[in-house]
Amino acid sequence: MDKIKVLFVCYGNICRSPMAEFIFKDMVEKEGISDRFYIESAATSREEIGNPVYYAAKEKLNEAGIDCSGKVARQIDKEDYDRFDYIIGMELSNIRAMMKVFGDDKDGKIHRLRDFTFDSGDIEDPWYTRNFDKVYEQIKNGCIALMESIFK
């Protein structure tokens, strides 16, 4: 059976998208279905390529018992569209940037994470707001809703 491949995307790949990557990995592991998934995250920009997860995002994940050691930022590329089944942006500007790279979304793979929830909208950027608690909750709720959407 082919794995379900999920790519989470934000601007720099040091806060929101790695938080989503590791929250989702933790969820599928706790459900005993991690062997059915391949999960990654990436950036739309080049600014943070090679940098680790931002310390405040890493601390928030650690508080939840989630380890993100070894993760470094990478940028999306055109081939990611064919490699992944779900390409999940954190906000509308991520979606627009992805469309410039991918050209279009002919297979309907691109979504905003919160659009899977009853509370549709952007995941705010904690780099600016500094509210990592709120962002963690938004991402966690989005990941729960994404999981439900995949298996309905």
C-alpha positions in Angstrom: 0.0 0.0 0.0 1.3 3.4 -0.9 1.9 5.8 1.9 -0.2 9.0 2.3 2.2 11.8 1.7 1.6 15.1 3.5 3.7 18.3 3.1 3.1 21.3 5.4 4.2 24.6 4.1 4.8 28.1 5.6 7.0 31.1 4.8 10.3 30.1 6.5 9.8 26.5 7.6 11.1 27.3 11.1 7.8 27.8 13.0 4.4 26.8 11.7 5.1 24.2 9.1 7.6 22.2 11.3 5.1 22.5 14.2 2.4 21.0 11.9 4.8 18.3 10.6 5.8 17.1 14.1 2.3 17.4 15.6 0.9 15.4 12.8 3.7 12.8 13.0 3.0 12.5 16.8 -0.8 12.0 16.1 -0.3 9.3 13.5 2.2 7.6 15.8 -0.2 7.6 18.7 -2.9 6.2 16.4 -0.5 3.4 15.4 -0.7 4.3 11.7 2.7 6.1 11.2 3.7 3.3 8.7 0.9 4.6 6.5 2.2 8.1 6.2 5.2 10.1 4.9 5.1 13.6 6.5 7.4 16.6 5.8 7.5 20.4 5.9 9.0 23.1 3.7 9.2 26.8 3.1 8.0 29.1 0.3 11.0 31.4 0.8 14.8 30.8 0.8 15.4 32.9 4.0 15.8 30.2 6.5 17.1 27.3 4.4 19.3 25.0 6.5 18.2 26.6 9.8 16.7 24.5 12.7 13.3 24.9 14.1 12.9 28.3 15.8 13.6 28.0 19.6 10.2 29.1 20.7 8.4 26.7 18.4 10.8 23.9 19.5 10.0 24.7 23.2 6.3 24.6 22.5 6.6 21.2 20.9 8.8 20.0 23.7 6.1 21.1 26.2 3.8 18.7 24.4 6.4 15.9 24.5 7.1 16.2 20.8 10.7 16.1 19.6 11.7 17.9 16.4 15.5 17.3 16.6 17.3 17.3 13.3 14.7 19.3 11.3 16.2 22.0 9.1 14.3 24.3 6.8 14.1 23.5 3.1 12.3 25.3 0.3 9.5 23.7 -1.8 10.3 22.8 -5.4 8.2 22.0 -8.4 8.6 18.3 -8.0 7.0 18.4 -4.5 3.6 18.7 -6.3 3.9 15.2 -7.8 5.6 13.8 -4.6 2.9 14.7 -2.2 -0.9 13.9 -1.9 -1.7 16.8 0.4 0.1 20.1 0.3 -1.0 22.1 3.3 -0.3 25.9 3.6 -0.6 27.8 6.8 -2.0 31.0 5.2 -3.3 32.4 1.9 0.1 34.0 1.1 1.7 30.5 1.3 -0.9 29.2 -1.2 -0.2 32.0 -3.6 3.6 31.4 -3.4 3.1 27.7 -3.9 1.0 28.3 -7.0 3.9 30.3 -8.5 6.1 27.3 -8.0 3.7 24.6 -9.0 1.9 26.5 -11.8 -1.6 25.2 -10.8 -3.4 22.8 -8.6 -4.8 20.5 -11.2 -5.2 17.6 -8.7 -6.7 19.6 -5.8 -3.9 18.9 -3.4 -3.3 22.4 -2.0 -5.3 23.5 1.1 -5.0 25.8 4.0 -4.7 23.8 7.3 -7.5 25.7 9.1 -9.8 25.2 6.1 -10.3 21.6 7.4 -11.8 23.0 10.6 -15.0 24.7 11.4 -12.9 27.9 12.0 -11.5 28.5 8.5 -8.7 31.0 8.0 -5.0 31.6 8.3 -2.8 30.2 11.0 -1.2 33.4 12.4 2.5 33.8 12.2 4.0 33.4 15.7 7.3 35.0 14.4 5.4 38.3 14.6 2.7 37.6 17.2 4.9 35.7 19.6 1.8 33.7 20.6 3.1 30.2 20.2 0.4 28.8 22.5 -2.4 30.0 20.2 -0.6 28.8 17.1 0.0 25.4 18.6 -3.7 25.0 19.3 -4.7 26.3 15.8 -2.2 23.8 14.2 -3.3 20.9 16.5 -7.0 21.5 15.7 -6.1 21.7 12.0 -4.2 18.5 12.1 -7.0 16.7 13.9 -9.5 17.9 11.2 -7.0 17.0 8.4 -6.7 13.4 9.8 -10.5 13.1 9.9 -10.8 14.4 6.4 -8.2 11.9 5.1 -10.1 9.0 6.7 -13.7 9.9 6.0 
